[in-house]
């Protein structure tokens, strides 16, 4: 296997043995610039219920599914009456607030959308594997005008365990009727990278530069794009993984 230098990566990457015929994208922080929206929405949502959503808590929750989010919250604020609500009701209330907050504020990462266009033009199947609920995935994709781009959409709420477990990526591959080794994942969180790699997929890591030096887990990926989704070069991705 060759190890060509990839433009802008700052490191050598391994070309997967099996040809890539599908791409599986995380949603939040990878396609949609949603992290600031989640931070604003979650902070207001929790403050209204007597809980302070500090930066360290936000970092721990990044990339987690809804069930994990509320489990972390219950451990952080064990005496809060909000914890007594059923999980489905907690999720519904949080989703309501987030989708309402998104309207008129949602932004996508332009380079990633251009990559989606280039992949679709090559006949590459596209899927979503996200920690968000099905309602939020569909709602934000519709708001972004991207819902029709994806053949398959999988939420962590539909599988046994959220990221960093491989379940959500394995389910995406199953629905695509493909071996995970024929799929390329795109992820902005360390939990997501670990999930994709554990599933057996090639992976492009897109660490948020605002978080400083990328965590070591990002370097489990085949390619690390320094600068995150906003710095992604669609041509470099095509050359690295689809030139054969």
KEDREN-141474 format. One record per residue (C-alpha): x, y, z; residue number from 1; residue in one letter. Coordinates in steps of 0.5 Angstrom, whole numbers, plus 2048, in hexadecimal, padded with zeros to 3 digits. Each point is the difference from the previous one (the first is absolute). Layout:
! residues N
+-----+-----+-----+-----+---------+
|   u |   v |   w | num | residuo |
+-----+-----+-----+-----+---------+
|   X |   Y |   Z | NUM |       A |
...
+-----+-----+-----+-----+---------+
***
This chain:
! residues 244
+-----+-----+-----+-----+---------+
|   u |   v |   w | num | residuo |
+-----+-----+-----+-----+---------+
| 800 | 800 | 800 |   1 |       X |
| 803 | 807 | 7FE |   2 |       X |
| 800 | 806 | 805 |   3 |       X |
| 800 | 806 | 7FC |   4 |       X |
| 800 | 807 | 803 |   5 |       X |
| 7F9 | 803 | 800 |   6 |       X |
| 7FF | 808 | 7FF |   7 |       X |
| 7FF | 803 | 807 |   8 |       X |
| 800 | 7FA | 804 |   9 |       X |
| 807 | 801 | 803 |  10 |       X |
| 801 | 7F9 | 800 |  11 |       X |
| 800 | 7F9 | 7FC |  12 |       X |
| 7FA | 7FC | 7FF |  13 |       X |
| 7FE | 7F9 | 7FE |  14 |       X |
| 7FC | 7FF | 7FA |  15 |       X |
| 7FB | 7FB | 802 |  16 |       X |
| 800 | 7F9 | 7FD |  17 |       X |
| 7F9 | 7FF | 7FE |  18 |       X |
| 7FD | 806 | 7FB |  19 |       X |
| 7FC | 805 | 803 |  20 |       X |
| 7F9 | 800 | 7FE |  21 |       X |
| 7FC | 803 | 805 |  22 |       X |
| 801 | 806 | 805 |  23 |       X |
| 7FD | 801 | 807 |  24 |       X |
| 800 | 806 | 803 |  25 |       X |
| 7FF | 803 | 807 |  26 |       X |
| 7FB | 806 | 800 |  27 |       X |
| 801 | 805 | 806 |  28 |       X |
| 807 | 803 | 7FF |  29 |       X |
| 802 | 7FC | 7FA |  30 |       X |
| 7FA | 803 | 7FB |  31 |       X |
| 7FD | 805 | 804 |  32 |       X |
| 803 | 805 | 804 |  33 |       X |
| 7FC | 7FE | 806 |  34 |       X |
| 804 | 800 | 806 |  35 |       X |
| 7FF | 808 | 801 |  36 |       X |
| 7F9 | 7FE | 7FF |  37 |       X |
| 800 | 7FB | 805 |  38 |       X |
| 804 | 803 | 805 |  39 |       X |
| 7FB | 806 | 800 |  40 |       X |
| 7FA | 7FC | 800 |  41 |       X |
| 802 | 7FB | 805 |  42 |       X |
| 803 | 806 | 805 |  43 |       X |
| 7F9 | 803 | 800 |  44 |       X |
| 7FC | 7FA | 800 |  45 |       X |
| 804 | 7FD | 806 |  46 |       X |
| 800 | 807 | 804 |  47 |       X |
| 7F8 | 800 | 7FF |  48 |       X |
| 800 | 7FA | 804 |  49 |       X |
| 806 | 802 | 805 |  50 |       X |
| 806 | 7FD | 7FD |  51 |       X |
| 806 | 804 | 7FE |  52 |       X |
| 803 | 7FD | 7FA |  53 |       X |
| 807 | 801 | 800 |  54 |       X |
| 806 | 7FF | 7FB |  55 |       X |
| 803 | 7FA | 803 |  56 |       X |
| 7F9 | 7FD | 800 |  57 |       X |
| 7FF | 802 | 7F9 |  58 |       X |
| 806 | 7FD | 7FE |  59 |       X |
| 7FF | 7F9 | 804 |  60 |       X |
| 7F9 | 800 | 7FC |  61 |       X |
| 803 | 801 | 7F9 |  62 |       X |
| 7FE | 7FA | 7FB |  63 |       X |
| 7FC | 7FD | 805 |  64 |       X |
| 7F9 | 7FE | 7FF |  65 |       X |
| 7F9 | 802 | 803 |  66 |       X |
| 800 | 7FB | 805 |  67 |       X |
| 807 | 801 | 802 |  68 |       X |
| 7FF | 807 | 800 |  69 |       X |
| 7FB | 7FF | 806 |  70 |       X |
| 804 | 7FB | 803 |  71 |       X |
| 806 | 805 | 801 |  72 |       X |
| 7FB | 805 | 802 |  73 |       X |
| 7FD | 7FC | 806 |  74 |       X |
| 806 | 7FE | 802 |  75 |       X |
| 802 | 808 | 800 |  76 |       X |
| 7FA | 802 | 804 |  77 |       X |
| 7FD | 7FA | 803 |  78 |       X |
| 7FB | 804 | 805 |  79 |       X |
| 7FD | 804 | 7FA |  80 |       X |
| 7F8 | 7FE | 7FF |  81 |       X |
| 801 | 800 | 7F8 |  82 |       X |
| 804 | 7F9 | 801 |  83 |       X |
| 7F9 | 7FD | 802 |  84 |       X |
| 7FD | 801 | 7F9 |  85 |       X |
| 800 | 7FB | 7FC |  86 |       X |
| 805 | 7FF | 7FB |  87 |       X |
| 7FC | 801 | 7FA |  88 |       X |
| 7FD | 807 | 803 |  89 |       X |
| 807 | 803 | 801 |  90 |       X |
| 802 | 7FE | 7F9 |  91 |       X |
| 7F9 | 803 | 7FD |  92 |       X |
| 801 | 807 | 804 |  93 |       X |
| 808 | 800 | 7FE |  94 |       X |
| 7FE | 7FF | 7F9 |  95 |       X |
| 7FB | 805 | 800 |  96 |       X |
| 804 | 806 | 803 |  97 |       X |
| 806 | 7FE | 7FB |  98 |       X |
| 7FC | 800 | 7FA |  99 |       X |
| 7FD | 806 | 802 | 100 |       X |
| 806 | 803 | 801 | 101 |       X |
| 803 | 7FE | 7F9 | 102 |       X |
| 7FB | 803 | 7FC | 103 |       X |
| 803 | 806 | 7FC | 104 |       X |
| 807 | 7FF | 804 | 105 |       X |
| 802 | 7F9 | 7FD | 106 |       X |
| 807 | 800 | 7FB | 107 |       X |
| 803 | 7FB | 7FC | 108 |       X |
| 807 | 7FF | 7FF | 109 |       X |
| 801 | 802 | 7F9 | 110 |       X |
| 806 | 7FB | 7FE | 111 |       X |
| 7FC | 7FA | 803 | 112 |       X |
| 7FA | 802 | 7FC | 113 |       X |
| 805 | 800 | 7FA | 114 |       X |
| 803 | 7F9 | 801 | 115 |       X |
| 7F9 | 7FE | 801 | 116 |       X |
| 7FE | 802 | 7F9 | 117 |       X |
| 807 | 7FD | 7FD | 118 |       X |
| 7FE | 7F9 | 803 | 119 |       X |
| 7F9 | 800 | 7FE | 120 |       X |
| 803 | 802 | 7F9 | 121 |       X |
| 804 | 7FA | 800 | 122 |       X |
| 7FB | 7FB | 802 | 123 |       X |
| 802 | 7FF | 807 | 124 |       X |
| 7FB | 7FF | 805 | 125 |       X |
| 7FF | 804 | 806 | 126 |       X |
| 7FD | 7FF | 807 | 127 |       X |
| 800 | 803 | 807 | 128 |       X |
| 802 | 7FD | 806 | 129 |       X |
| 7FE | 805 | 806 | 130 |       X |
| 800 | 800 | 807 | 131 |       X |
| 7FA | 805 | 800 | 132 |       X |
| 7F8 | 7FE | 800 | 133 |       X |
| 7FD | 7FE | 7F9 | 134 |       X |
| 7FB | 806 | 801 | 135 |       X |
| 806 | 805 | 801 | 136 |       X |
| 804 | 7FC | 7FA | 137 |       X |
| 7FA | 801 | 7FB | 138 |       X |
| 7FE | 807 | 803 | 139 |       X |
| 807 | 803 | 7FF | 140 |       X |
| 802 | 7FD | 7F9 | 141 |       X |
| 7F9 | 802 | 7FE | 142 |       X |
| 802 | 807 | 802 | 143 |       X |
| 807 | 800 | 7FD | 144 |       X |
| 7FD | 7FD | 7F9 | 145 |       X |
| 804 | 7FA | 801 | 146 |       X |
| 7FA | 7FB | 801 | 147 |       X |
| 800 | 7FD | 7F9 | 148 |       X |
| 808 | 7FF | 800 | 149 |       X |
| 800 | 7FA | 805 | 150 |       X |
| 7FD | 7F9 | 7FE | 151 |       X |
| 801 | 7FD | 807 | 152 |       X |
| 7FF | 804 | 807 | 153 |       X |
| 802 | 7FC | 806 | 154 |       X |
| 7FF | 803 | 807 | 155 |       X |
| 804 | 7FE | 806 | 156 |       X |
| 7F9 | 7FF | 804 | 157 |       X |
| 7FE | 7FA | 7FB | 158 |       X |
| 806 | 7FC | 802 | 159 |       X |
| 803 | 7FD | 806 | 160 |       X |
| 805 | 805 | 802 | 161 |       X |
| 802 | 807 | 7FE | 162 |       X |
| 807 | 802 | 7FE | 163 |       X |
| 806 | 7FE | 801 | 164 |       X |
| 7FD | 7F9 | 7FF | 165 |       X |
| 800 | 7FE | 7F9 | 166 |       X |
| 7F8 | 7FF | 800 | 167 |       X |
| 7FE | 806 | 7FC | 168 |       X |
| 805 | 7FF | 7FA | 169 |       X |
| 7FF | 7F8 | 800 | 170 |       X |
| 7F8 | 802 | 7FF | 171 |       X |
| 801 | 805 | 7FB | 172 |       X |
| 805 | 7FA | 7FC | 173 |       X |
| 7FA | 7FB | 801 | 174 |       X |
| 7FB | 805 | 7FD | 175 |       X |
| 804 | 801 | 7FA | 176 |       X |
| 802 | 7F9 | 7FF | 177 |       X |
| 807 | 801 | 800 | 178 |       X |
| 806 | 7FD | 804 | 179 |       X |
| 802 | 806 | 805 | 180 |       X |
| 807 | 7FF | 7FC | 181 |       X |
| 7FD | 803 | 7FA | 182 |       X |
| 7FE | 806 | 804 | 183 |       X |
| 803 | 807 | 801 | 184 |       X |
| 7FE | 804 | 807 | 185 |       X |
| 801 | 807 | 801 | 186 |       X |
| 800 | 802 | 808 | 187 |       X |
| 801 | 806 | 804 | 188 |       X |
| 800 | 7FD | 807 | 189 |       X |
| 805 | 7FC | 803 | 190 |       X |
| 7FB | 7FB | 802 | 191 |       X |
| 7FD | 800 | 7F9 | 192 |       X |
| 807 | 7FE | 7FD | 193 |       X |
| 801 | 7FA | 805 | 194 |       X |
| 7F9 | 7FE | 7FE | 195 |       X |
| 801 | 800 | 7F8 | 196 |       X |
| 807 | 7FD | 801 | 197 |       X |
| 7FD | 7FA | 805 | 198 |       X |
| 7FB | 7FF | 7FB | 199 |       X |
| 805 | 7FF | 7FB | 200 |       X |
| 7FF | 806 | 7FB | 201 |       X |
| 806 | 804 | 7FD | 202 |       X |
| 7FF | 807 | 804 | 203 |       X |
| 801 | 807 | 7FE | 204 |       X |
| 801 | 804 | 807 | 205 |       X |
| 7FE | 808 | 800 | 206 |       X |
| 802 | 802 | 807 | 207 |       X |
| 7FD | 807 | 802 | 208 |       X |
| 806 | 805 | 800 | 209 |       X |
| 7FD | 804 | 805 | 210 |       X |
| 801 | 7FA | 805 | 211 |       X |
| 808 | 801 | 7FF | 212 |       X |
| 804 | 7FA | 7FF | 213 |       X |
| 7FC | 7FA | 7FD | 214 |       X |
| 800 | 7FA | 805 | 215 |       X |
| 804 | 7FA | 7FF | 216 |       X |
| 7F9 | 7FC | 7FE | 217 |       X |
| 800 | 804 | 7FA | 218 |       X |
| 806 | 7FD | 7FD | 219 |       X |
| 7FD | 7F9 | 800 | 220 |       X |
| 7FD | 803 | 7FA | 221 |       X |
| 803 | 7FF | 7F9 | 222 |       X |
| 800 | 807 | 7FF | 223 |       X |
| 800 | 806 | 804 | 224 |       X |
| 7FD | 807 | 7FD | 225 |       X |
| 804 | 805 | 804 | 226 |       X |
| 7FB | 806 | 801 | 227 |       X |
| 7FA | 7FC | 800 | 228 |       X |
| 7FA | 800 | 7FB | 229 |       X |
| 801 | 807 | 7FE | 230 |       X |
| 807 | 7FE | 7FE | 231 |       X |
| 7FE | 7FA | 7FC | 232 |       X |
| 802 | 7FF | 7F9 | 233 |       X |
| 7FB | 7FC | 7FC | 234 |       X |
| 806 | 7FF | 7FA | 235 |       X |
| 805 | 7FD | 805 | 236 |       X |
| 7FA | 7FB | 803 | 237 |       X |
| 7FF | 7FE | 7F9 | 238 |       X |
| 807 | 7FF | 7FE | 239 |       X |
| 801 | 7FC | 807 | 240 |       X |
| 7FB | 7FB | 800 | 241 |       X |
| 7FC | 800 | 7F9 | 242 |       X |
| 806 | 801 | 7FB | 243 |       X |
| 801 | 7F9 | 7FE | 244 |       X |
+-----+-----+-----+-----+---------+
***
